[in-house]
Amino acid sequence: MSSRCVTEGCTNFSGADGQCNACRRGERPDPEKRKREEEGLKQHLEDQKARKDAKKEKHRNAVQPCTQCGKSEKLSVTSRGLDNNYWTLPSGKEGAGYMPSFPALGDSDGLSIVLCVHCGMIEGFNSDRLREIIAQEEANEDNDADDDNDDDDDDN
């Protein structure tokens, strides 16, 4: 059963000999210690919040305005599926595993987009470049399918 320290003025919990560790070391009870510790903790939490707020403000100031509407509020979405990604190309061909690098949409590790919350523009999106990548991927898919068919012919 826990009990309080036997030293006069001390409110700490005691050990088996009736004294707390501080009194055993010869430290005198300090009734203002808890108040100072609480004030220190409160100041630390306020400082921590101020640092977080400053970091957020710095981020807001660093965000480039949208090229379409000029607003600076953007949503970043990242989903790292690594080799657990799935996609369907416009031709209907499906892929799984590491994703091709689609400009402004993601890379081999998964989806990563920055979206303007006002107009819906995806930052860095270039439809011409995306069509080029899709055409390359569809050509790669065709070559992979041809390679698979060649293997089947050799087995017969």
Secondary structure, 3 states (H helix, E strand, C coil): CCCECCCCCCCCECCCCCCCHHHHCCCCCCCCHHHHHHHHHHHHHHHHHHHHHHHHHHHHHHCCCCCCCCCCCEEEEEEECCCCEEEECCCCCEEEECCCCECCCEECCEEEEEEECCCCCECCCCHHHHHHHHHHHHHHHHHHHHHHHHHHHHHC
